[in-house]
């Protein structure tokens, strides 16, 4: 009888830990982070840009909300809207 109770308790703890892990992984994707790199492509309809990161070399797709200004490497106009971006520009973006 005690062996069955221990097995049941172990399974309950395992289920609780697994449920907590799923919740934690879902929350981590909603954090904001800084993204810095070179623009690879721009989709104005979906309002997304693909950026190759300087640090890792990965290509990341970021959604740009309407009215957001992006920091670029252009000295005469450091803040621009997505419509003014060109592939090859260096940008710094805070993404969600």
Residue frames as a rotation matrix with the C-alpha (Angstrom) as fourth column:
UNK 1
0.570 0.821 0.000 0.00
0.821 -0.570 0.000 0.00
0.000 0.000 -1.000 0.00
UNK 2
0.469 -0.465 -0.751 2.82
0.131 -0.804 0.580 2.42
-0.873 -0.370 -0.317 0.86
UNK 3
-0.590 -0.721 0.364 4.54
0.442 0.090 0.893 1.64
-0.676 0.688 0.266 -2.42
UNK 4
-0.093 0.661 0.745 1.40
0.973 -0.097 0.208 2.62
0.209 0.744 -0.634 -4.38
UNK 5
0.807 0.389 -0.443 1.12
0.514 -0.833 0.204 5.86
-0.290 -0.392 -0.873 -2.39
UNK 6
0.024 -0.890 -0.456 4.76
0.128 -0.450 0.884 6.72
-0.991 -0.080 0.103 -3.09
UNK 7
-0.645 -0.210 0.735 4.31
0.715 0.176 0.677 6.04
-0.271 0.962 0.037 -6.81
UNK 8
0.340 0.864 0.372 1.16
0.914 -0.397 0.086 8.17
0.222 0.310 -0.924 -6.89
UNK 9
0.714 -0.139 -0.687 2.91
0.289 -0.834 0.470 10.98
-0.638 -0.534 -0.555 -5.01
UNK 10
-0.374 -0.927 0.021 5.89
0.303 -0.101 0.948 10.79
-0.876 0.361 0.319 -7.38
UNK 11
-0.432 0.297 0.852 3.63
0.898 0.059 0.435 10.99
0.079 0.953 -0.292 -10.44
UNK 12
0.691 0.712 -0.122 1.76
0.723 -0.683 0.105 13.95
-0.009 -0.161 -0.987 -8.94
UNK 13
0.373 -0.645 -0.667 5.03
0.134 -0.674 0.726 15.79
-0.918 -0.360 -0.164 -8.33
UNK 14
-0.623 -0.610 0.489 6.24
0.526 0.136 0.839 15.00
-0.578 0.781 0.236 -11.82
UNK 15
0.017 0.734 0.679 3.01
0.973 -0.168 0.158 16.33
0.230 0.658 -0.717 -13.34
UNK 16
0.812 0.270 -0.517 3.26
0.453 -0.851 0.267 19.52
-0.367 -0.451 -0.813 -11.26
UNK 17
-0.063 -0.925 -0.375 6.86
0.121 -0.380 0.917 20.12
-0.991 0.012 0.136 -12.35
UNK 18
-0.615 -0.117 0.780 6.02
0.753 0.204 0.625 19.44
-0.232 0.972 -0.037 -16.00
UNK 19
0.423 0.855 0.300 3.07
0.890 -0.454 0.041 21.85
0.171 0.250 -0.953 -15.86
UNK 20
0.675 -0.253 -0.693 5.25
0.220 -0.828 0.516 24.54
-0.704 -0.501 -0.503 -14.28
UNK 21
-0.418 -0.898 0.134 7.92
0.347 -0.022 0.937 24.09
-0.839 0.439 0.321 -16.96
UNK 22
-0.262 0.414 0.872 5.39
0.959 0.006 0.285 24.59
0.113 0.910 -0.399 -19.77
UNK 23
0.786 0.599 -0.154 4.13
0.617 -0.775 0.136 27.80
-0.038 -0.202 -0.979 -18.17
UNK 24
0.350 -0.743 -0.570 7.65
0.122 -0.567 0.814 29.14
-0.929 -0.354 -0.108 -17.71
UNK 25
-0.599 -0.608 0.522 8.65
0.580 0.120 0.806 28.42
-0.552 0.785 0.281 -21.31
UNK 26
0.143 0.723 0.676 5.54
0.961 -0.264 0.079 30.16
0.235 0.638 -0.733 -22.64
UNK 27
0.858 0.198 -0.473 6.30
0.377 -0.869 0.320 33.28
-0.348 -0.454 -0.821 -20.62
UNK 28
-0.017 -0.972 -0.236 9.92
0.393 -0.223 0.892 33.55
-0.920 -0.078 0.385 -21.73
UNK 29
-0.407 -0.134 0.903 8.95
0.913 -0.020 0.409 34.26
-0.037 0.991 0.131 -25.35
UNK 30
0.595 0.719 0.359 7.00
0.720 -0.676 0.158 37.39
0.356 0.165 -0.920 -24.37
UNK 31
0.350 -0.548 -0.760 10.05
0.551 -0.536 0.640 39.17
-0.758 -0.643 0.114 -22.93
UNK 32
0.994 -0.096 -0.049 11.52
-0.100 -0.650 -0.754 42.10
0.040 0.754 -0.656 -24.78
UNK 33
0.344 -0.937 0.055 15.14
0.606 0.266 0.750 42.04
-0.717 -0.225 0.660 -25.90
UNK 34
0.365 -0.331 -0.870 17.53
-0.555 -0.828 0.082 44.23
-0.747 0.453 -0.486 -27.81
UNK 35
0.532 -0.166 0.830 18.35
0.654 0.703 -0.279 43.17
-0.538 0.691 0.483 -31.35
UNK 36
0.409 -0.494 -0.767 21.26
-0.526 -0.815 0.244 44.67
-0.746 0.304 -0.593 -33.26
UNK 37
-0.197 -0.498 0.844 22.31
0.442 0.723 0.530 43.67
-0.875 0.478 0.078 -36.75
UNK 38
-0.874 -0.181 -0.451 22.03
-0.323 -0.476 0.818 44.08
-0.362 0.860 0.358 -40.50
UNK 39
0.142 0.989 -0.035 18.63
-0.574 0.053 -0.817 44.15
-0.807 0.136 0.575 -42.24
UNK 40
-0.767 -0.361 0.531 18.28
0.129 0.723 0.678 41.18
-0.629 0.589 -0.508 -44.61
UNK 41
-0.702 0.610 0.367 14.71
0.470 0.010 0.883 41.69
0.535 0.793 -0.293 -45.85
UNK 42
-0.866 0.484 -0.122 11.63
-0.268 -0.657 -0.704 43.81
-0.422 -0.577 0.699 -45.16
UNK 43
-0.614 0.771 0.168 7.95
0.700 0.434 0.566 42.83
0.364 0.466 -0.807 -45.46
UNK 44
-0.940 0.218 0.261 5.81
-0.274 -0.940 -0.202 45.97
0.202 -0.262 0.944 -45.28
UNK 45
-0.085 0.974 -0.212 2.47
-0.432 0.156 0.888 44.14
0.898 0.167 0.407 -45.43
UNK 46
0.455 0.203 -0.867 3.27
0.543 0.708 0.451 41.95
0.706 -0.676 0.212 -42.43
UNK 47
0.699 -0.282 0.657 5.38
-0.511 -0.840 0.183 44.75
0.500 -0.463 -0.732 -40.85
UNK 48
0.855 -0.484 0.186 8.28
0.189 0.625 0.757 42.38
-0.483 -0.613 0.626 -40.21
UNK 49
0.536 -0.780 -0.323 12.00
-0.799 -0.345 -0.493 42.63
0.273 0.523 -0.808 -40.82
UNK 50
0.892 -0.400 -0.209 14.64
0.430 0.895 0.122 39.94
0.138 -0.199 0.970 -40.94
UNK 51
0.668 -0.684 0.292 17.84
-0.717 -0.697 0.008 40.95
0.198 -0.215 -0.956 -39.17
UNK 52
0.484 -0.637 -0.599 21.16
0.418 0.770 -0.481 39.08
0.768 -0.018 0.640 -39.09
UNK 53
0.995 -0.047 -0.085 22.46
0.062 -0.370 0.927 39.57
-0.075 -0.928 -0.365 -35.54
UNK 54
0.439 -0.895 0.081 25.97
-0.693 -0.395 -0.603 40.90
0.572 0.208 -0.793 -35.03
UNK 55
-0.004 -0.479 0.878 26.71
-0.963 0.238 0.125 38.71
-0.268 -0.845 -0.462 -32.00
UNK 56
0.000 0.097 0.995 25.42
-0.245 0.965 -0.094 35.31
-0.970 -0.244 0.024 -33.10
UNK 57
-0.870 -0.316 -0.379 25.03
-0.413 0.045 0.910 35.58
-0.271 0.948 -0.170 -36.86
UNK 58
-0.570 0.743 0.351 21.48
0.674 0.667 -0.319 34.20
-0.471 0.055 -0.880 -36.65
UNK 59
-0.838 0.445 0.317 18.73
-0.047 -0.636 0.770 35.60
0.544 0.630 0.554 -38.83
UNK 60
-0.705 0.604 -0.372 15.84
0.538 0.114 -0.835 36.78
-0.461 -0.789 -0.406 -36.64
UNK 61
-0.429 0.672 0.604 12.40
0.499 -0.381 0.778 37.88
0.753 0.635 -0.172 -37.83
UNK 62
-0.796 0.141 -0.589 11.04
0.483 -0.441 -0.757 40.79
-0.366 -0.886 0.283 -35.80
UNK 63
0.097 0.894 0.437 7.55
0.934 -0.233 0.269 42.30
0.343 0.382 -0.858 -35.96
UNK 64
-0.914 -0.404 -0.040 7.57
0.401 -0.884 -0.241 46.10
0.063 -0.237 0.970 -35.94
UNK 65
-0.049 0.953 -0.298 4.39
0.883 -0.098 -0.459 47.71
-0.467 -0.286 -0.837 -34.51
UNK 66
0.286 0.263 0.922 2.90
0.765 -0.642 -0.054 50.71
0.578 0.720 -0.384 -36.30
UNK 67
0.877 0.058 0.478 4.47
-0.110 -0.943 0.315 54.02
0.469 -0.329 -0.820 -35.29
UNK 68
0.751 -0.655 -0.084 7.69
0.371 0.313 0.874 52.45
-0.546 -0.688 0.478 -33.97
UNK 69
0.767 -0.601 -0.225 10.95
-0.613 -0.582 -0.534 54.20
0.190 0.547 -0.815 -34.80
UNK 70
0.849 -0.528 -0.029 14.03
0.528 0.844 0.096 52.09
-0.026 -0.097 0.995 -35.43
UNK 71
0.592 -0.733 -0.335 17.56
-0.410 -0.632 0.658 53.24
-0.694 -0.252 -0.675 -34.58
UNK 72
0.922 -0.276 0.271 19.87
0.378 0.494 -0.783 52.99
0.083 0.824 0.560 -37.60
UNK 73
0.104 -0.975 -0.194 23.51
0.819 -0.027 0.572 53.60
-0.564 -0.218 0.797 -38.39
UNK 74
0.086 -0.016 0.996 22.66
0.798 -0.598 -0.079 56.52
0.597 0.802 -0.039 -40.69
UNK 75
-0.618 -0.469 -0.631 24.07
0.776 -0.493 -0.394 59.69
-0.126 -0.733 0.668 -39.11
UNK 76
-0.949 0.246 0.200 21.77
-0.176 -0.933 0.313 62.26
0.263 0.262 0.929 -40.72
UNK 77
0.033 0.991 0.127 18.59
-0.841 -0.041 0.539 60.41
0.540 -0.125 0.832 -39.72
UNK 78
-0.828 -0.552 0.104 19.26
-0.515 0.671 -0.533 58.00
0.224 -0.495 -0.840 -36.82
UNK 79
-0.588 0.701 0.403 15.57
0.018 0.509 -0.860 57.15
-0.809 -0.499 -0.312 -36.16
UNK 80
-0.748 0.340 -0.570 13.42
-0.646 -0.178 0.742 55.91
0.151 0.923 0.353 -39.07
UNK 81
0.236 0.883 0.406 10.14
-0.777 0.422 -0.467 54.10
-0.584 -0.205 0.786 -39.65
UNK 82
-0.039 -0.221 0.975 10.00
0.183 0.957 0.224 50.64
-0.982 0.187 0.003 -41.23
UNK 83
0.835 0.441 0.329 8.99
0.395 -0.064 -0.916 52.17
-0.383 0.895 -0.227 -44.56
UNK 84
0.796 -0.575 -0.189 12.35
-0.604 -0.734 -0.309 53.99
0.039 0.360 -0.932 -44.79
UNK 85
0.248 -0.728 0.639 14.53
-0.370 0.538 0.757 50.93
-0.895 -0.424 -0.136 -44.13
UNK 86
0.536 -0.189 -0.823 16.68
-0.797 0.208 -0.567 49.38
0.278 0.960 -0.040 -46.84
UNK 87
0.959 -0.271 -0.081 18.32
0.282 0.937 0.207 45.94
0.020 -0.221 0.975 -46.90
UNK 88
0.159 -0.981 0.111 21.93
0.686 0.029 -0.727 46.24
0.710 0.191 0.677 -45.71
UNK 89
0.158 -0.055 0.986 21.26
-0.470 -0.882 0.026 48.95
0.869 -0.467 -0.165 -43.12
UNK 90
-0.686 -0.369 -0.626 22.44
0.416 0.508 -0.755 48.37
0.597 -0.778 -0.195 -39.57
UNK 91
0.126 0.815 0.566 19.61
-0.353 -0.496 0.793 48.67
0.927 -0.300 0.225 -37.02
UNK 92
-0.975 -0.192 -0.112 19.11
0.043 0.329 -0.944 48.43
0.218 -0.925 -0.312 -33.28
UNK 93
-0.166 0.986 0.001 15.62
-0.427 -0.073 0.902 47.27
0.889 0.149 0.433 -32.32
UNK 94
-0.805 0.107 0.583 13.85
-0.517 0.355 -0.779 46.32
-0.290 -0.929 -0.230 -29.09
UNK 95
-0.419 0.635 -0.649 11.61
-0.487 0.446 0.751 43.34
0.766 0.631 0.122 -29.95
UNK 96
0.005 0.534 0.845 9.01
-0.973 0.198 -0.119 41.37
-0.231 -0.822 0.521 -28.01
